[in-house]
Amino acid sequence: MTDHEQRLAPLSLQLLDNTTAPLLLAYLSSARNGLKIPAVNHSVLPILWVIDGSGRFRFALEEVVDITNEQFMFPLSRHLATPDGHAKLGHPALLPPDDKTARLAGELLFDPDFGQHGWVISNKSGRYGLVSGVTRPHLSAVVRRLADFGIRVDEYFLPPRR
Amino acid sequence: MLRLSVLRPSEMRTLAADIAAGRRHQDFIEALRRFLFSDRIDDAATRDLITSVAAELSAHGVWKHIDPAAVFAKDVQFSVGRVHAFARGLPPGTGFRFRVDPGAQVLIERVGSKDEPDPYSGDGVFDEAVVTVTSTLADRQVKLQAPAFMRQVTLATGTVRVAAAQPSLRPRPEVVERIIAVEPQASGQ
């Protein structure tokens, strides 16, 4: 974890709850309603998600900060490397500074060619999603959590390294 | 140009199917070589991505069809930190082990044993992981520790590079570490 990931949080960070879930659903749906602009954006800007120690679903874009002033600069496209003088805020940054433990984490990405729902959720996080003990039912539980809010996604489970 | 870091799940699935069918092997190998080299020190999130891509490729069974020897060819330069991060996403009990020539071998391995807590568990200690570089040159023994994110590790004999002349993929079920042998520059070229 970088020092920035320890102390800073993405500007887009939110908890999934009754207020934010409909907003997230609207955001995800914008890729599927026929307008091409959001579809292009969503296919290169993954949403990072984390289940924190209390079981809450946290989500944010993968953001980049300027390391000289620690100000938000831009969300990072999957096709770009982090520029010199900047730092990427990965999964740990979605967690509070005083508690970086998480149950699971991964990405939510628009990939209409993968499954039925357009959006694909994975446990693609080397630090929280691919660690020992993570199983497919864990990710399935997250899918069900989202479904409780009407958010339907396809599941893409990666077995942990051991 | 194939870029492993940006493949979406459907694209990764297609790539794996192509590889299993005997297609795109050279394309993949060259992409992996590009992926495992960087002229800068990667941040934690990027190393995380590298490990994740390795796990994703492994989940699709790519290593059943791709010979690691073809990836880690001699004279192809890799970033030690990237290879190390990549190796952490490989299947359990496996590792890339490359013997350059008899008596000249360097191993990079993760410190620790399976009895110790996993230093890579999701608690943020990832960056504090340490690799041990051990040279087993016949006439001397060199050992040092360096942060896992170091792009290159320098020994007394020169800059460490990954190279392979007689590579093999050996199961190592008794150790936690995945081992990568590299060649000290001075003993090679």
Interface residues (C-beta under 8 A of the other chain):
Chain A: M1 T2 E5 Q6 S43 V44 E62 R78 H79 A81 T82 D84 A87 K88 L89 G90 H91 P92 K100 T101 A102 A105 L109 D111 D113 F114 V120 S122 K124 S125 G126 R127 Y128 G129 L130 V131 S132 Y156 L158 P159 P160 R161 R162
Chain B: R3 S5 V6 R8 P9 S10 E11 R13 R40 D43 A44 A45 T46 R47 D48 L49 I50 T51 S52 A55 E56 S58 A59 A85 R88 G89 L90 P91 P92 G93 D118 Y120 S121 G122 D123 G124 V125 F126 D127
